[in-house]
Amino acid sequence: MNTATPHPVHLVGAGPGDPELLTLKAIKALRQATVALVDDLVHPGVLKFLRRSARVVHVGKRGGCASTPQAFIERLMVAEAQRGERVVRLKGGDPFVFGRGGEEADALRAAGVPVVVVSGLTAGLAGPAALDLPVTDRRHTRGVVLVTGHTGEGDDLEPDWPALARCGLTLVVYMGVARLGRIVQGLQAGGLPEHTPAAVVCSAHTPRQRQALCTLGELVATVQREGLASPAIVVVGDVVQASPYWAAAPVQQPLQAARQREA
């Protein structure tokens, strides 16, 4: 074991998909790395910024799928850093937004390994932007809530969907497709009308990107009909109407009729 102070481990956010959305600081960290621990959702094009001699370890982390145990990843990062390697932990989106970056940073610091966090574009903001959909727009909403629909390993707790329905803010849901029926049910139980605009974008900023815009009441059926699947971001709220894709959504007449009834 190297007795000198280890090089800092860089927790790097790779963004939502497109390698062109990497930050300059992320590229610099990748070019200096000798070992890279890479999540499933990282676009292969991002790895081109690594030096040829860098060792790449795929540690597949994807919500709702079988993944490398978190404790193993943390031990591996510590071991590689203590051997004197320049370690990059490469994660989709941003390390500190539903990326378990906080846990990894704590594990590294507890082992005496310095940490540098390199923020990335989180999918909850960049995903909707792929549809020209602003998650905040003062004409439609006062703010945005980022929330996960995946309860996690051994965790039966989930967000209070009825309370979120009453907050009046845009809801951006990560890892929510597998539990979409339950989420929609909870939001409607909280009073969110079935004609509330909604959007789903899958594999944003990649050649595989697909999307659908509809109403909350049609959300589950639309996702099933279109075969939309993880990785996906779900957006619920009036701000969805700000997307130019909304004008082509097949919901205009039913939505207008529902609002006339409310008025």
MITORTOR-672272 format. One record per residue (C-alpha): residue number from 1; residue in one letter; x, y, z. Coordinates in Angstrom, 1 decimal. Last residue first. Layout:
N
ATOM  num  residu       X       Y       Z
ATOM  NUM       A       X       Y       Z
...
// end
This chain:
263
ATOM  num  residu       X       Y       Z
ATOM  263       A   -64.3    27.4   -15.3
ATOM  262       E   -63.7    23.8   -14.4
ATOM  261       R   -65.9    22.6   -17.3
ATOM  260       Q   -64.0    24.9   -19.6
ATOM  259       R   -60.8    23.5   -18.4
ATOM  258       A   -61.9    19.9   -19.1
ATOM  257       A   -63.0    20.9   -22.7
ATOM  256       Q   -59.7    22.6   -23.4
ATOM  255       L   -57.8    19.5   -22.2
ATOM  254       P   -60.0    17.1   -24.3
ATOM  253       Q   -59.4    19.3   -27.4
ATOM  252       Q   -55.6    19.7   -27.0
ATOM  251       V   -54.7    16.1   -26.0
ATOM  250       P   -53.1    14.6   -29.1
ATOM  249       A   -49.7    16.4   -28.4
ATOM  248       A   -48.6    18.5   -31.4
ATOM  247       A   -48.8    21.8   -29.6
ATOM  246       W   -47.0    20.3   -26.6
ATOM  245       Y   -43.8    19.6   -28.6
ATOM  244       P   -43.1    23.4   -28.5
ATOM  243       S   -42.6    23.0   -24.8
ATOM  242       A   -44.2    25.7   -22.7
ATOM  241       Q   -47.3    23.4   -22.1
ATOM  240       V   -45.1    21.2   -19.9
ATOM  239       V   -45.1    24.2   -17.5
ATOM  238       D   -48.6    23.2   -16.4
ATOM  237       G   -47.2    20.3   -14.3
ATOM  236       V   -45.8    16.8   -14.4
ATOM  235       V   -42.4    15.9   -15.8
ATOM  234       V   -41.2    12.3   -16.0
ATOM  233       I   -37.6    11.5   -16.7
ATOM  232       A   -36.5     8.2   -18.2
ATOM  231       P   -33.8     5.6   -18.2
ATOM  230       S   -35.9     3.5   -18.2
ATOM  229       A   -38.8     2.6   -20.5
ATOM  228       L   -41.2     4.0   -23.1
ATOM  227       G   -43.1     1.3   -25.0
ATOM  226       E   -45.3     3.8   -26.8
ATOM  225       R   -48.5     2.1   -25.7
ATOM  224       Q   -47.3     1.5   -22.1
ATOM  223       V   -46.0     5.1   -21.6
ATOM  222       T   -49.3     6.4   -23.1
ATOM  221       A   -51.5     4.2   -21.0
ATOM  220       V   -49.7     5.3   -17.8
ATOM  219       L   -49.7     9.0   -18.7
ATOM  218       E   -53.3     9.3   -19.9
ATOM  217       G   -54.7    10.8   -16.7
ATOM  216       L   -51.7    12.9   -16.2
ATOM  215       T   -52.1    14.4   -19.6
ATOM  214       C   -50.0    13.8   -22.7
ATOM  213       L   -46.5    14.5   -24.0
ATOM  212       A   -44.3    11.6   -25.2
ATOM  211       Q   -40.6    11.2   -25.7
ATOM  210       R   -37.9     9.1   -27.3
ATOM  209       Q   -34.1     9.5   -27.3
ATOM  208       R   -32.1     6.6   -28.7
ATOM  207       P   -29.6     8.9   -30.5
ATOM  206       T   -28.7    10.4   -27.1
ATOM  205       H   -29.6    13.7   -25.5
ATOM  204       A   -32.4    12.2   -23.4
ATOM  203       S   -32.5     8.4   -23.1
ATOM  202       C   -36.3     8.6   -22.3
ATOM  201       V   -38.4    11.7   -22.1
ATOM  200       V   -41.8    11.6   -20.5
ATOM  199       A   -44.2    14.6   -20.4
ATOM  198       A   -47.2    15.7   -18.4
ATOM  197       P   -50.0    18.3   -18.6
ATOM  196       T   -52.6    18.2   -15.9
ATOM  195       H   -55.9    16.8   -17.4
ATOM  194       E   -56.3    14.2   -14.6
ATOM  193       P   -56.5    17.0   -12.1
ATOM  192       L   -54.0    17.0    -9.2
ATOM  191       G   -56.1    16.6    -6.0
ATOM  190       G   -53.8    14.7    -3.7
ATOM  189       A   -55.4    11.5    -4.7
ATOM  188       Q   -54.6    12.3    -8.3
ATOM  187       L   -50.9    12.6    -7.4
ATOM  186       G   -51.0     9.3    -5.5
ATOM  185       Q   -52.7     7.4    -8.3
ATOM  184       V   -50.2     8.9   -10.8
ATOM  183       I   -47.3     7.7    -8.7
ATOM  182       R   -48.8     4.2    -8.2
ATOM  181       G   -49.3     3.8   -11.9
ATOM  180       L   -45.8     5.1   -12.6
ATOM  179       R   -43.9     2.7   -10.4
ATOM  178       A   -41.6     1.2   -13.1
ATOM  177       V   -41.5     4.5   -14.9
ATOM  176       G   -40.4     6.6   -11.9
ATOM  175       M   -36.6     6.5   -12.0
ATOM  174       Y   -36.4    10.3   -11.7
ATOM  173       V   -39.5    12.4   -11.3
ATOM  172       V   -39.7    16.1   -12.1
ATOM  171       L   -42.7    17.8   -10.5
ATOM  170       T   -43.4    21.4   -11.4
ATOM  169       L   -44.7    23.2    -8.3
ATOM  168       G   -48.2    23.8    -6.9
ATOM  167       C   -47.4    22.0    -3.7
ATOM  166       R   -50.7    20.1    -3.6
ATOM  165       A   -49.6    17.2    -5.8
ATOM  164       L   -46.5    16.9    -3.7
ATOM  163       A   -48.6    16.3    -0.6
ATOM  162       P   -50.6    13.6    -2.4
ATOM  161       W   -47.3    12.0    -3.6
ATOM  160       D   -45.7    11.7    -0.2
ATOM  159       P   -42.4    10.3    -1.5
ATOM  158       E   -41.6     6.6    -0.9
ATOM  157       L   -40.5     4.5     2.0
ATOM  156       D   -40.1     0.8     1.5
ATOM  155       D   -36.4     0.9     1.5
ATOM  154       G   -34.4    -2.3     1.2
ATOM  153       E   -32.4    -0.9    -1.7
ATOM  152       G   -34.0     2.2    -3.1
ATOM  151       T   -37.5     3.7    -3.2
ATOM  150       H   -37.4     4.5    -6.9
ATOM  149       G   -39.8     7.3    -7.9
ATOM  148       T   -37.2     9.9    -7.2
ATOM  147       V   -37.9    13.6    -6.7
ATOM  146       L   -36.8    16.9    -8.1
ATOM  145       V   -39.3    19.7    -7.2
ATOM  144       V   -39.6    22.8    -9.3
ATOM  143       G   -40.5    26.4    -8.8
ATOM  142       R   -43.1    29.2    -8.9
ATOM  141       T   -45.0    27.7   -11.9
ATOM  140       H   -46.7    28.6   -15.2
ATOM  139       R   -45.9    32.1   -16.4
ATOM  138       R   -42.9    32.2   -14.1
ATOM  137       D   -41.2    29.4   -16.1
ATOM  136       T   -39.3    26.7   -14.3
ATOM  135       V   -38.9    23.2   -15.7
ATOM  134       P   -38.2    24.7   -19.1
ATOM  133       L   -39.2    22.3   -21.8
ATOM  132       D   -37.3    22.7   -25.1
ATOM  131       L   -37.9    18.9   -25.4
ATOM  130       A   -34.2    18.2   -24.8
ATOM  129       A   -34.5    20.7   -22.0
ATOM  128       P   -36.8    18.2   -20.2
ATOM  127       G   -33.8    15.8   -20.0
ATOM  126       A   -31.3    18.5   -19.1
ATOM  125       L   -33.0    19.5   -15.9
ATOM  124       G   -34.0    16.2   -14.3
ATOM  123       A   -31.1    14.5   -16.2
ATOM  122       T   -28.5    16.3   -14.1
ATOM  121       L   -25.9    18.3   -15.9
ATOM  120       G   -22.6    17.4   -14.2
ATOM  119       S   -20.8    18.6   -11.1
ATOM  118       V   -17.1    17.6   -10.5
ATOM  117       V   -16.7    16.7    -6.8
ATOM  116       V   -13.1    16.4    -5.6
ATOM  115       V   -12.5    14.0    -2.8
ATOM  114       P    -9.4    13.4    -0.5
ATOM  113       V    -8.8     9.8     0.7
ATOM  112       G    -8.4     9.3     4.5
ATOM  111       A   -10.6     6.2     4.7
ATOM  110       A   -13.5     8.2     6.2
ATOM  109       R   -13.0    10.7     3.5
ATOM  108       L   -13.6     8.1     0.8
ATOM  107       A   -16.7     6.6     2.5
ATOM  106       D   -18.2    10.0     3.0
ATOM  105       A   -17.6    11.0    -0.7
ATOM  104       E   -19.2     7.7    -1.8
ATOM  103       E   -22.3     8.3     0.3
ATOM  102       G   -22.7    11.8    -0.9
ATOM  101       G   -22.2    10.7    -4.5
ATOM  100       R   -25.2     8.3    -4.3
ATOM   99       G   -26.3     9.6    -7.7
ATOM   98       F   -29.8    10.8    -7.0
ATOM   97       V   -28.4    14.4    -7.5
ATOM   96       F   -25.0    14.6    -6.0
ATOM   95       P   -23.0    12.8    -8.6
ATOM   94       D   -24.7    14.8   -11.5
ATOM   93       G   -26.0    13.1   -14.6
ATOM   92       G   -24.4     9.7   -15.2
ATOM   91       K   -21.5     8.8   -13.0
ATOM   90       L   -17.8     8.5   -13.5
ATOM   89       R   -15.8     7.7   -10.4
ATOM   88       V   -12.3     8.9   -11.5
ATOM   87       V    -9.3     7.5    -9.7
ATOM   86       R    -5.7     8.6   -10.0
ATOM   85       E    -3.9     5.5    -8.8
ATOM   84       G    -1.5     5.5    -5.8
ATOM   83       R    -2.4     2.1    -4.4
ATOM   82       Q    -4.4     4.0    -1.7
ATOM   81       A    -6.6     5.4    -4.5
ATOM   80       E    -7.3     2.0    -6.0
ATOM   79       A    -8.2     0.5    -2.6
ATOM   78       V   -10.5     3.4    -1.6
ATOM   77       M   -12.4     3.3    -4.9
ATOM   76       L   -12.7    -0.5    -4.7
ATOM   75       R   -14.1    -0.3    -1.2
ATOM   74       E   -16.7     2.2    -2.3
ATOM   73       I   -17.7     0.2    -5.3
ATOM   72       F   -18.0    -3.0    -3.2
ATOM   71       A   -20.2    -1.2    -0.6
ATOM   70       Q   -22.5     0.0    -3.4
ATOM   69       P   -23.2    -3.5    -4.6
ATOM   68       T   -22.8    -3.7    -8.4
ATOM   67       S   -26.3    -3.4    -9.9
ATOM   66       A   -29.3    -5.4   -10.9
ATOM   65       C   -31.8    -3.1   -12.3
ATOM   64       G   -34.5    -0.6   -11.0
ATOM   63       G   -32.2     2.4   -11.1
ATOM   62       R   -29.0     1.7   -13.0
ATOM   61       K   -25.5     1.2   -11.6
ATOM   60       G   -23.2    -0.9   -13.6
ATOM   59       V   -19.7    -1.0   -12.1
ATOM   58       H   -17.7    -1.0   -15.4
ATOM   57       V   -14.0    -0.8   -14.6
ATOM   56       V   -11.9     1.1   -17.1
ATOM   55       R    -8.1     1.1   -16.8
ATOM   54       A    -6.4     4.1   -18.3
ATOM   53       S    -3.6     3.5   -20.8
ATOM   52       R    -5.4     5.0   -23.7
ATOM   51       R    -6.0     8.3   -21.8
ATOM   50       L    -9.6     9.0   -21.0
ATOM   49       F   -11.5    11.5   -23.1
ATOM   48       K   -12.9     8.7   -25.4
ATOM   47       L   -14.7     7.4   -22.4
ATOM   46       V   -17.4    10.0   -22.8
ATOM   45       G   -18.4     8.5   -26.2
ATOM   44       P   -19.5     5.4   -24.4
ATOM   43       H   -22.4     7.4   -22.8
ATOM   42       V   -22.5     6.9   -19.0
ATOM   41       L   -25.7     5.2   -17.9
ATOM   40       D   -24.1     2.0   -16.9
ATOM   39       D   -21.7     3.6   -14.3
ATOM   38       V   -18.0     3.8   -14.8
ATOM   37       L   -15.1     3.3   -12.3
ATOM   36       A   -12.2     5.0   -14.1
ATOM   35       V    -8.5     4.2   -13.3
ATOM   34       T    -5.4     6.1   -14.5
ATOM   33       A    -7.2     9.5   -14.6
ATOM   32       Q    -5.6    12.7   -15.8
ATOM   31       R    -7.6    13.0   -19.1
ATOM   30       L   -10.8    12.2   -17.3
ATOM   29       A   -10.3    14.9   -14.7
ATOM   28       K    -9.6    17.5   -17.4
ATOM   27       I   -12.7    16.4   -19.3
ATOM   26       A   -14.8    16.8   -16.2
ATOM   25       K   -13.4    20.3   -15.6
ATOM   24       L   -14.3    21.3   -19.1
ATOM   23       T   -17.9    20.3   -18.4
ATOM   22       L   -19.5    17.4   -20.3
ATOM   21       L   -22.5    18.3   -22.5
ATOM   20       E   -20.7    17.5   -25.7
ATOM   19       P   -20.6    13.8   -24.5
ATOM   18       D   -24.3    13.6   -25.1
ATOM   17       G   -25.9    11.4   -22.4
ATOM   16       P   -27.4    13.1   -19.4
ATOM   15       G   -24.3    14.5   -17.8
ATOM   14       A   -21.0    12.8   -17.1
ATOM   13       G   -20.9    13.9   -13.5
ATOM   12       V   -17.4    13.2   -12.0
ATOM   11       L   -16.6    12.1    -8.5
ATOM   10       H   -12.8    12.7    -8.6
ATOM    9       V   -10.7    10.7    -6.1
ATOM    8       P    -8.0    12.9    -4.7
ATOM    7       H    -4.5    11.5    -5.0
ATOM    6       P    -3.6     9.4    -2.0
ATOM    5       T    -1.4    10.9     0.8
ATOM    4       A     1.8     8.8     0.8
ATOM    3       T     1.9     5.3     2.4
ATOM    2       N     1.2     3.5    -0.9
ATOM    1       M     0.0     0.0     0.0
// end
